[in-house]
Amino acid sequence: MKSLVAGLIILLCTGCYQHEASEILEEKVVIRDLVFTPSQHGSSIGVDLDLNLTFSDITIQEKYTIVFECLHGSFIVERPDLWKVLREDSTYTVCYKEIYSVDGTNKVLINYDCIGLKEFPNMWEDKYRDFWKEFEENHTKCAIR
């Protein structure tokens, strides 16, 4: 019972917060690197300290990573569709939104959502819809921080 009361007090003191997104923003970026990491699978058999037989199995999915450089620094996006059409050292216009955490009068930038590149609008519209569907499903409106 004491922990329930303590949890309610913490919730009341910290308050609720919401996520808010900016309008779609644009910025010039240069593709600094296109990194492909192939899928990998590995397994091993061993013996633990109690002489029990152990088995480990791991699978790592392939990744298509793009390293962008912009005025704010560098950032990484994993997008196989864009990775296949971009060229290193080329300049594009990235479309993105700034994601804020809002608590009363406080508004704090917590993330950027890379929607896509202006030069490839057919690739960013679906990603934009999927992002907001996933964001709304996976983020609560009120939580203890």
Secondary structure, DSSP 8 states (H G I E B T S, - for coil): -HHHHHHHHHHHHH---EEEE---EEEEEEEEEEEEE--EEEEEEEE-TTS-EEEEEEEE--EEEEEEEETTEEEEEE-HHHHTT--TT-EEEEEEEEEEEEETTEEEEEEEEEEEETT-HHHHHHHHHHHHHHHHHH--SS---
